[in-house]
Amino acid sequence: MNKNILRLAIPNIISNITVPLLGLVDMYIVGHLDSEDYIGAIALATMIFNFIYWSFSFLRMGTSGFTAQAYGADNRQEQTNILMRSLTVAMGAGLLIILLQYVIASVGFYFLDAGPVVKSYAHQYFYIYIWAAPAVLGLYTFNGWYVGMQNAKIPMIVAIGINIVNIALSFTFVYGLGMKLDGVALASACAQYTGFLSFVIIWNLKYGNLKKYINLSILKDIASYIPFFKVNSDIFIRTIALVSVTTFFMSASAKLGKDILAVNALLMQLFVLFSYMMDGFAYAAEALTGRYIGANNRHLLKTLVKRLFLWGIIIAGLFTLAYAFFLEPILGFLTDKQNVIELSKQFSFWVCLIPIAGFSAFLWDGVFVGATASHQMRNSMLIAVAAFFIVYYVFSSIFANNILWIAFIVYLALRGGIQSFMAPAILNDSR
C-alpha cells in the first residue's frame, strides 16, 4: 500500500514544485525589463487568470474521481466516456472564455486598482494569454484523467516539459527577438498548447487501445452529463469558498498596514509550501480511493486511509519541527528585509500550527474526491468558511492580526474535523 501511495504522490509533488518555479522565472524576466510597471502588470493579469482557472479546477478533480472508479471497475468504455465528456466541457468552456474575453477584461480590471500604465501592460498580457484557455482547461482534464488511471508519471513529465518550453521561449522572445511582456505572454500560451498536444500524443501511444471505445454519440446524451455536473457543481462551490478565504485573508492583512501585509504574505508562503507536499498525497488519495471503490474493495479502502494518515502525521510533524526550529533561516531565504522577518516572529506560533491543523483536510479532500462525495466535501468547506468569518468578525477588534491567524487555523482544523465525522458513511458505502 505504501508503495502505491508514494508511486502516485511523489510525481505529483514534483509536478506541484514546477508551478512556483515557472512564476519565479517569469518574474525574473519581467523584473529585468526597462520598467517596474511590467512587474505589477503581470501580477494584475495573473490574478484574473487565477480566478478564472481556479473556478474550473473541478475539471481535474471531478475527472480524477470518476476515472479512478471506472479504472477500479475495469470499465474501459466508461474510462473513455469520461475523458470525452470532460474534454468536451473543457473545450467548450475554453472557447467561451475566448469569446467573452473583452467582457472578462472589463469586469476584472474594473475591480483591480492600478495606474494607467500598469493596466495598459496588463491588458497586453491578458489579450495574448487568454487564447491559451482551451489548452489550460484541456490540461486540467488530462491531468485528472491520467491520475484517475493511476498514472502520475505522465502528468509530471508533461508539467516539466511545459516549464522547459515556457522558460526557453520566454528568453527567446524577450532577449532574442526583443519582445517584452507580450513575449512572456506568448511563451506561456505556446507552452500550454505544447503540453496539451503532448497529452494527446501520449494518450494515442499509451492508451490507443481505448480508441475503439470512442462513441461520439454519448456527447449528445445530456442525461449522461448530469452526474458529472452534479459532482462538479459541488466542487465549484467548494473552490469559490476556498478562494474567498485566501482572498479575504490578504485583503484583511492589507487593512492592518503594509508591514503586516508583508508579514502575512511571507508567512502564507509557508502554508503554500506545506500544501504542495500534502497535495501530492491528496492526488494519490483521489486515484486509489476511486480505484478501490470502483473495485468494491472496502477493506483496501480503509487500509489506504490508515496509511495515508500515517504519512500525513509524519509529514505534519516534520514541517512543524522545521517551522519551530528553522523559521528564521527559511524566512531569510524568502526575503532580505530584516524588519519583516523580526515582525514575523511574533506570529510564528500560528505557522507551527498550520501543518497540525491542516494535514487531515488535504487527505480527506483526496478521499472525498476519489469517492465522488462532493456534496459532503462542499458542506464541510462551507461550515469551515462560515466559522472563519464568524471568528474573525467577532474578535477582530480585540486581537487584530492574531485573530486573523486564529480564524485561519480554525478554518483548516474544522475542514478536516468535519470530514472525519462524515468519512465513516463514505468508507462503509460499497457503491
Secondary structure, DSSP 8 states (H G I E B T S, - for coil): -HHHHHHHHHHHHHHHHHHHHHHHHHHHHHHTSS-THHHHHHHHHHHHHHHHHHTTTHHHHHHHHHHHHHHHTT-HHHHHHHHHHHHHHHHHHHHHHHHTHHHHHHHHHHSS---HHHHHHHHHHHHHHGGGHHHHHHHHHHHHHHHHTT--HHHHHHHHHHHHHHHHHHHIIIIIS---HHHHHHHHHHHHHHHHHHHHHHHHHHSGGGGGG--GGGGG-GGGGHHHHHHHHHHHHHHHHHHHHHHHHHHHHHHT-HHHHHHHHHHHHHHHHHHHHHHHHHHHHHHHHHHHHHTT-HHHHHHHHHHHHHHHHHHHHHHHHHHHHSHHHHHHHH---HHHHHHHGGGHHHHHHHHHHHHHHHHHHHHHHHTT-HHHHHHHHHHHHHHHHHHHHHHHHHHTHHHHHHHHHHHHHHHHHHHHHHHHHHHT---
